């Protein structure tokens, strides 16, 4: 499928047809990557390739390198094989969860609560983060490919910051989930966070900067951000909404187990364009990040250099967790 995001505000992003020049670049990347085994071929839909191109400002060489690194990572890390029972212990406090509401644009919402960190294992925390990202993408509607992050800073202090986890989190999200963030709401961040943001902001693309919104309960102007994005009756009270139900780990666990059952069907139903399938397993060394250098990169259309940094709130993602529920598996990785 040929799809891309319209230029949009941070409020919403819907898909539209890409132009011929962009489609040519997608086809060029397919040629450079070559045939893939089934799961990776499913991953490499036109829309997925377009996300990597947008993350690298439509530079074919840079996007190909980035995508090859993700393909190697997915082949080794196998994010689509993570199941609830493997990560359930990381979720107990609600540090990250997919909410049972969506925003007004139909986007999946991930709630993150840094103060609810319950693990010292970097490996375990990243594994759970990846599980949450895969689940959020699985539940995106067919006309969306980005999600919303609601980051609740209630109870947060410097002791909750792990530079190692933050660095690894930023790496995974930037390199392997490009263009998946629609907007990040930083809800009641502490004052000490503002100087960090002032320092970090100049290093981010303007597009990325605009995805980060600061909201304070005592500021009517920023509260309007929530009203514009969410149905207040469905939004949980912790974010100024009217839903007092809160996070229930038992109900959430039941929901995740049911959703895990949907995963195998997707990865055996190829939505990728017709490509010759290799008869043997792909050599991971073929995904060397420099491999694309050997192929001729689109010589006609001009390429815009420089990459977009996806994560504008790197230090925010130290810990995460909470609850959500939405449906639609048609789009995953488009």
LOVOTI-222288 format. One record per residue (C-alpha): residue number from 1; x, y, z. Coordinates in steps of 0.001 Angstrom, whole numbers. Layout:
REM residues N
marti_X_Y_Z
NUM_X_Y_Z
...
//
This chain:
REM residues 334
marti_X_Y_Z
1_0_0_0
2_1241_3466_-838
3_511_5718_2073
4_2055_8623_3851
5_1084_11153_6451
6_-338_14489_5526
7_1480_17432_6953
8_-386_17902_10163
9_-414_19598_13484
10_530_17634_16557
11_-3158_16958_17024
12_-3567_14394_14298
13_-1930_12711_11373
14_-3844_10895_8678
15_-2609_9005_5688
16_-2662_10255_2119
17_-1264_9013_-1161
18_2412_9603_-1704
19_3653_11187_-4892
20_5486_9480_-7747
21_8901_10715_-6682
22_8419_9314_-3182
23_7096_6018_-4568
24_10209_5740_-6716
25_12357_6080_-3611
26_10350_3370_-1847
27_10906_1074_-4834
28_14616_1886_-4840
29_14907_874_-1183
30_13116_-2392_-1929
31_15690_-3075_-4640
32_18588_-2298_-2316
33_17251_-4509_467
34_16375_-7464_-1745
35_14161_-10458_-911
36_13233_-11069_2718
37_11770_-13904_4794
38_8041_-13686_5478
39_7909_-11702_8723
40_10410_-9105_7590
41_8652_-8835_4230
42_5390_-8145_6073
43_7167_-5485_8097
44_8470_-3758_4967
45_5199_-2409_3608
46_5327_735_1502
47_4142_2792_4469
48_6843_1332_6718
49_9547_2198_4201
50_8028_5663_3857
51_8392_6181_7615
52_12096_5441_7415
53_12397_7807_4477
54_10614_10572_6389
55_12863_9960_9383
56_15831_10532_7084
57_14238_13384_5142
58_13691_11195_2073
59_17377_10414_1662
60_17398_6927_146
61_20898_5972_1244
62_20365_7011_4865
63_16880_5478_5040
64_18134_2195_3598
65_20899_2020_6172
66_18438_2735_8980
67_15923_160_7742
68_18576_-2541_7318
69_19667_-2005_10904
70_16075_-2411_12057
71_15633_-5580_10010
72_18726_-7057_11617
73_17466_-5998_15058
74_14024_-7530_14464
75_15535_-10768_13200
76_17627_-11073_16370
77_15402_-9476_19035
78_12122_-10912_17649
79_9795_-8247_19116
80_6735_-9893_17555
81_7351_-12981_19698
82_7196_-11211_23082
83_4123_-12246_25043
84_2440_-10907_28150
85_3614_-13649_30490
86_7238_-12786_29709
87_6869_-9123_30708
88_3939_-9166_33143
89_6146_-8523_36181
90_7339_-5265_34616
91_3734_-4082_34225
92_2481_-4639_37772
93_2722_-1002_38908
94_1217_503_35769
95_4427_2221_34720
96_3436_1805_31058
97_136_646_29630
98_-2098_1131_26635
99_-5139_3058_27760
100_-8676_1876_27092
101_-9424_5158_25319
102_-8048_6771_22179
103_-7642_10399_21243
104_-10109_12275_19026
105_-8103_11253_15957
106_-8351_7557_16762
107_-4744_7194_17848
108_-3609_4628_20384
109_-2597_6131_23733
110_310_4848_25812
111_303_6047_29420
112_3685_6308_31098
113_4356_6890_34803
114_8078_7288_35548
115_7506_7297_39315
116_6044_3774_39153
117_9286_2093_38117
118_9503_-1318_39757
119_12546_-2889_38133
120_16292_-2388_38029
121_16726_-4613_34999
122_17523_-2569_31890
123_16917_-5625_29739
124_13516_-6238_31340
125_12430_-2615_31060
126_13354_-2390_27387
127_11695_-5713_26662
128_8463_-4440_28206
129_8732_-1123_26345
130_9067_-2972_23046
131_6072_-5150_23934
132_4012_-2022_24628
133_5087_-392_21363
134_4224_-3493_19343
135_851_-3738_21071
136_89_-58_20519
137_904_-365_16816
138_-1208_-3501_16514
139_-4186_-1502_17795
140_-3824_1526_15535
141_-6789_2059_13215
142_-6265_1695_9474
143_-6047_5457_8893
144_-3374_6136_11515
145_240_5129_12011
146_1195_7285_14979
147_365_7119_18672
148_37_9444_21657
149_2170_9273_24790
150_690_10556_28044
151_3509_10924_30543
152_2356_11450_34128
153_5021_13013_36344
154_3096_12692_39596
155_5532_11610_42310
156_8516_11833_39990
157_11942_12846_41298
158_15583_12541_40265
159_15903_9097_41845
160_13654_7734_39111
161_16127_8661_36379
162_18388_5941_34996
163_20744_7265_32346
164_21421_3759_31073
165_17734_2962_30591
166_17075_6403_29146
167_19869_6013_26615
168_18737_2530_25573
169_15104_3636_25400
170_15961_6561_23158
171_18037_4317_20895
172_15329_1687_20434
173_12552_4192_19797
174_14547_6436_17478
175_16196_3733_15418
176_13496_1072_15249
177_10168_2898_15601
178_10632_6007_13460
179_7665_8320_12874
180_5467_6460_15351
181_5072_9350_17794
182_2257_11762_17040
183_2369_13808_20224
184_3882_13418_23696
185_2051_15077_26587
186_4289_15843_29563
187_1744_16176_32360
188_2841_18225_35384
189_6586_17787_34861
190_8674_19016_37810
191_10415_22354_37559
192_13854_20752_37414
193_12858_19186_34091
194_12474_22528_32336
195_16207_23434_32255
196_16932_20041_30713
197_14351_20682_28009
198_15841_24113_27303
199_19225_22508_26720
200_17925_19555_24693
201_15462_21409_22470
202_17984_23024_20075
203_19309_19578_19172
204_15892_18427_17973
205_14228_18950_14623
206_11477_21626_14774
207_8989_18929_13739
208_9984_16846_16730
209_9944_19793_19114
210_6357_20461_18136
211_5343_16948_19147
212_6139_17624_22801
213_3499_19457_24840
214_3825_20580_28459
215_533_20507_30372
216_-32_21764_33928
217_-3223_21338_35916
218_-3060_24939_37143
219_-2655_26403_33658
220_-5975_26798_31755
221_-4146_27380_28468
222_-2304_24082_28552
223_-5348_22224_29877
224_-7046_23114_26611
225_-4530_20827_24900
226_-6146_17894_26701
227_-9659_19046_25831
228_-8728_19377_22177
229_-7161_15918_22060
230_-9441_13788_24236
231_-13050_13133_25153
232_-12906_14246_28778
233_-15531_11708_29857
234_-13208_8894_28777
235_-9910_10446_29856
236_-8709_9251_33253
237_-8882_11671_36162
238_-5100_11679_36621
239_-4960_13733_33409
240_-7909_15985_34215
241_-10578_13709_32780
242_-13725_12291_34360
243_-12868_8584_34443
244_-11952_7510_38000
245_-11584_3791_37297
246_-7769_3822_37364
247_-5338_1116_36344
248_-6234_-2473_37294
249_-3418_-4925_36640
250_-5723_-7948_36673
251_-8065_-6529_34039
252_-5139_-5295_32003
253_-3445_-8693_32120
254_-6625_-10344_30867
255_-6847_-7877_27999
256_-3217_-8359_27002
257_-3519_-12145_27002
258_-6458_-11884_24623
259_-4604_-9476_22366
260_-1545_-11720_22291
261_-3715_-14259_20489
262_-4060_-11888_17540
263_-338_-11558_16893
264_459_-14860_15059
265_-2327_-14307_12521
266_-868_-11008_11471
267_2631_-12328_10971
268_1435_-15166_8752
269_-738_-12908_6586
270_1615_-11038_4322
271_526_-7536_3423
272_3832_-6755_1773
273_3999_-6190_-2007
274_4857_-9304_-4031
275_8515_-10135_-3595
276_10364_-13388_-4306
277_10785_-15204_-1038
278_14234_-16652_-254
279_14312_-20414_48
280_16766_-20298_2929
281_17170_-18077_5941
282_18566_-14625_5298
283_22166_-13980_6284
284_22071_-11297_8967
285_25396_-10039_7712
286_23582_-8938_4566
287_22012_-6242_6730
288_25361_-4609_7361
289_24658_-928_7721
290_27089_-121_4922
291_25561_-2565_2468
292_23410_74_832
293_26509_1963_-216
294_27198_-611_-2905
295_23886_-51_-4661
296_23182_2888_-6892
297_21030_5287_-4938
298_18247_7085_-6766
299_20078_9487_-8981
300_17136_11496_-10235
301_15207_13088_-7408
302_17107_15269_-5018
303_17594_13947_-1492
304_17237_16076_1583
305_19972_15246_4037
306_19872_15079_7777
307_17720_12891_9932
308_14804_13625_12138
309_15200_12748_15778
310_12041_10896_16789
311_12460_11102_20504
312_12146_14605_21763
313_11577_13502_25297
314_14431_11049_25769
315_14887_11593_29482
316_11185_11285_30088
317_11084_7661_29119
318_13105_6297_31994
319_10133_4328_33285
320_6624_3667_32098
321_3336_1796_32514
322_-587_1831_32554
323_-3886_632_30630
324_-5717_941_27186
325_-7905_-847_24669
326_-8665_-186_21038
327_-9038_-2371_17999
328_-7718_-2852_14483
329_-4839_-4957_13350
330_-5012_-4163_9653
331_-2356_-1467_9659
332_450_-2801_11876
333_3740_-1477_10488
334_2244_468_7646
//
